[in-house]
Amino acid sequence: MNNFEKKEQNLNQLIDKLNSISLSYSQPNYELEKIKTEKNELANKKIEIEKKNEELMREHKYLKEKIKTLQLEISKKTELEEKFNQDIEELSQETENLVSEIDKWQM
């Protein structure tokens, strides 16, 4: 019977090990569901962030084009202002010449 008792004891130990293994595997199922849930949440956040990124990229492109347009307008206005200042300078020079000529004729 000693052999039988030893086998029974070994069998009981094996059953205990199997129970502990089954418990440890049941816990990861809960953890696995939790991980799947977190994975889904992260996937949703990723999609949301990608949408926001696309929106920001479109806005960035629009603003770059707007800046280019404004820079062109400023450049054109600067050219016009320079041309205007040059015309004023020429008129001023002509006026001085005319005044000088008038002074010569009056003397």
The 8 nearest C-alpha neighbors of each residue, nearest first, counted from 0:
[[1, 3, 2, 4, 5, 6, 7, 8],
 [0, 2, 4, 3, 5, 6, 7, 8],
 [3, 1, 5, 0, 4, 6, 7, 8],
 [2, 4, 0, 6, 5, 1, 7, 8],
 [5, 3, 7, 1, 6, 2, 8, 0],
 [4, 6, 8, 2, 3, 7, 9, 1],
 [7, 5, 9, 3, 8, 4, 10, 2],
 [8, 6, 4, 10, 5, 9, 11, 3],
 [7, 9, 5, 11, 10, 6, 4, 12],
 [10, 8, 6, 12, 7, 11, 13, 5],
 [9, 11, 7, 13, 8, 12, 6, 14],
 [12, 10, 14, 8, 13, 9, 7, 15],
 [13, 11, 15, 9, 10, 14, 16, 8],
 [12, 14, 10, 16, 11, 15, 9, 17],
 [15, 13, 11, 17, 12, 16, 18, 10],
 [16, 14, 12, 18, 13, 17, 11, 19],
 [17, 15, 13, 19, 18, 14, 20, 12],
 [18, 16, 20, 14, 15, 19, 21, 13],
 [19, 17, 15, 21, 20, 16, 22, 14],
 [18, 20, 22, 16, 17, 21, 23, 15],
 [21, 19, 17, 23, 22, 18, 16, 24],
 [20, 22, 24, 18, 23, 19, 17, 25],
 [23, 21, 25, 19, 24, 20, 18, 26],
 [22, 24, 20, 26, 21, 25, 19, 27],
 [25, 23, 21, 26, 22, 27, 20, 28],
 [26, 24, 22, 28, 23, 27, 21, 29],
 [25, 27, 28, 23, 29, 24, 30, 22],
 [28, 26, 30, 29, 24, 25, 31, 23],
 [29, 27, 31, 25, 26, 30, 32, 24],
 [28, 30, 32, 27, 26, 31, 33, 25],
 [29, 31, 27, 33, 28, 32, 34, 26],
 [30, 32, 28, 34, 33, 29, 27, 35],
 [33, 31, 35, 29, 34, 30, 36, 28],
 [32, 34, 30, 36, 31, 35, 37, 29],
 [33, 35, 31, 37, 32, 36, 38, 30],
 [36, 34, 38, 32, 33, 37, 31, 39],
 [37, 35, 33, 39, 38, 34, 32, 40],
 [36, 38, 40, 34, 39, 35, 41, 33],
 [37, 39, 35, 41, 36, 40, 34, 42],
 [40, 38, 42, 36, 41, 37, 35, 43],
 [41, 39, 37, 43, 42, 38, 44, 36],
 [40, 42, 44, 38, 43, 39, 45, 37],
 [43, 41, 39, 45, 40, 44, 38, 46],
 [44, 42, 40, 46, 45, 41, 39, 47],
 [45, 43, 41, 47, 46, 42, 48, 40],
 [44, 46, 42, 48, 43, 47, 41, 49],
 [47, 45, 49, 43, 44, 48, 50, 42],
 [48, 46, 44, 50, 45, 49, 43, 51],
 [47, 49, 51, 45, 50, 46, 52, 44],
 [48, 50, 52, 46, 51, 47, 45, 53],
 [51, 49, 53, 47, 52, 48, 46, 54],
 [52, 50, 54, 48, 49, 53, 55, 47],
 [51, 53, 49, 55, 50, 54, 48, 56],
 [54, 52, 56, 50, 55, 51, 49, 57],
 [53, 55, 51, 57, 52, 56, 58, 50],
 [54, 56, 58, 52, 53, 57, 59, 51],
 [55, 57, 59, 53, 58, 54, 52, 60],
 [58, 56, 60, 54, 59, 55, 61, 53],
 [57, 59, 55, 61, 56, 60, 62, 54],
 [58, 60, 56, 62, 57, 61, 55, 63],
 [59, 61, 63, 57, 58, 62, 56, 64],
 [62, 60, 58, 64, 59, 63, 65, 57],
 [61, 63, 65, 59, 64, 60, 66, 58],
 [64, 62, 66, 60, 65, 61, 59, 67],
 [65, 63, 67, 61, 62, 66, 68, 60],
 [64, 66, 62, 68, 63, 67, 61, 69],
 [67, 65, 69, 63, 68, 64, 70, 62],
 [68, 66, 64, 70, 65, 69, 71, 63],
 [67, 69, 65, 71, 66, 70, 64, 72],
 [70, 68, 72, 66, 71, 67, 73, 65],
 [69, 71, 73, 67, 72, 68, 66, 74],
 [72, 70, 74, 68, 69, 73, 75, 67],
 [73, 71, 69, 75, 74, 70, 76, 68],
 [74, 72, 70, 76, 71, 75, 77, 69],
 [73, 75, 71, 77, 72, 76, 70, 78],
 [76, 74, 78, 72, 77, 73, 71, 79],
 [77, 75, 79, 73, 78, 74, 80, 72],
 [76, 78, 80, 74, 79, 75, 73, 81],
 [77, 79, 75, 81, 76, 80, 82, 74],
 [80, 78, 76, 82, 77, 81, 83, 75],
 [79, 81, 83, 77, 82, 78, 76, 84],
 [80, 82, 84, 78, 83, 79, 85, 77],
 [81, 83, 79, 85, 80, 84, 78, 86],
 [82, 84, 80, 86, 85, 81, 79, 87],
 [85, 83, 87, 81, 86, 82, 80, 88],
 [84, 86, 88, 82, 83, 87, 81, 89],
 [87, 85, 83, 89, 88, 84, 90, 82],
 [88, 86, 84, 90, 85, 89, 91, 83],
 [87, 89, 85, 91, 86, 90, 84, 92],
 [88, 90, 92, 86, 91, 87, 93, 85],
 [91, 89, 93, 87, 92, 88, 94, 86],
 [90, 92, 94, 88, 89, 93, 87, 95],
 [91, 93, 89, 95, 90, 94, 88, 96],
 [94, 92, 96, 90, 95, 91, 97, 89],
 [95, 93, 91, 97, 96, 92, 90, 98],
 [94, 96, 98, 92, 93, 97, 99, 91],
 [97, 95, 93, 99, 94, 98, 100, 92],
 [98, 96, 100, 94, 99, 95, 101, 93],
 [99, 97, 101, 95, 100, 96, 94, 102],
 [98, 100, 96, 102, 97, 101, 95, 103],
 [101, 99, 97, 103, 102, 98, 96, 104],
 [100, 102, 98, 104, 103, 99, 97, 105],
 [101, 103, 99, 105, 100, 104, 98, 106],
 [104, 102, 100, 101, 106, 105, 99, 98],
 [105, 103, 101, 102, 106, 100, 99, 98],
 [106, 104, 102, 103, 101, 100, 99, 98],
 [105, 103, 104, 102, 101, 100, 99, 98]]
